[in-house]
Amino acid sequence: MVKKAALVVLTLALVVSWGVLPAMAYNCPVQIKQAEELLKKAEAQAKTPETKALLDEAKKLLGEAKGQHGEAKGKKDHADAVRKAKTAQALAEEIAALATP
């Protein structure tokens, strides 16, 4: 009885992890989409040379993230794409902060 219950719990854990782990590992599209949305807002706010330079850097990183995700061969490539997309998000947030009087 205990072995059967343990087997059921183990089976459920495996089924859940198979659904969750790939979603965590390949989070690139979500991060890229969020970066795109933040950059759209930042474009309207980037008026100074400083914020325009940040916007250019963020766009460059976003392009690299998209390319790296498209050509990813493993977890490291996906992790790099996520890191670049999140850095682009941070730069967009910095533009918003600098644009606020």
N, C-alpha and C positions, 0 to 999 in steps of 0.2 A: 504493500500500500504506500509506504513512504517512498520507495523507489519510483513508483508510478507517478506520484505527485511531483517528485523532483524532476522526472523526465518531462512532465507537462510544463513545469516552470521553466526549465531549460529551453524547451522548444519555443515557448512564447517569447523568451528573452532573445533568442536567435532571430525569430521572425521580426520582432520590433527593431532590433539592431540592424538588420538588413535594410529596413526602410529608412532608418534615421542616419546611419553612417554615410551612405552616399550623399544624402542631402547636406550633411555637414561638410563633407569633403569637397563637394563641387558647388560651393556657395557663390561662385564667381558671377553668374548672371544676376543674382539679387544685388550684390554689391556694385556691379557695373551699372545696373539700372538706377540705383539710388544715387550714384555719382553723377550720372547723366542728368537726373532731375535737379540735383543741387547746383550743377554747373549751369543749367538753363537760368536758374534764379540769379546766380552769381554774375552771369553775362550782363544782366541789366544793371547790376550794382557796380561793376568794375569801371570806374571813371578815371581814376588816377593812374599814373604810370606804374606805381607800386602794385596796385590791384590788377592791372592789366597783365603785368609780368607773372603774377600768381596764377591768373586765369590761363595764360599760355602754358605754364608748367603743369597745371591740373589737366588741361586738355591733352598734353603730351603723355602724361601718366595714364590717363584713361584710354588713349589709343593703344599704348603698350599693354595695358591690362586686357583689352579686347583681343589683341593679337595673340598674347600669351595664352589666354583661355582657349582661343580657337585652335591653337597648335599644341595644346597641352598633351604631354605623354605620361604624366604621372601626378602624384599628389604635390610634389615640389613645384611643378609648373602652375598648378591651380592655386597653391598657397601664395606664390609670387603674384599671380594675377589679382587675388583678393587683396594682398598688401598694397599693390599699386592703386587699386580702385578705392581702398579706404584712405590712402594718402591723398588722392584726388578729392575725396569727400572733405577731408580735413582742410585742404587748401580752399575749397569753396566756402566752407564755414568761416575761415579766416577772412576771406573777401567780404563776407556779410558783416563780420565784426568790425572790419576797418571802414566799411561804408556807413556804418551807423554813427551819427554825430554824437 
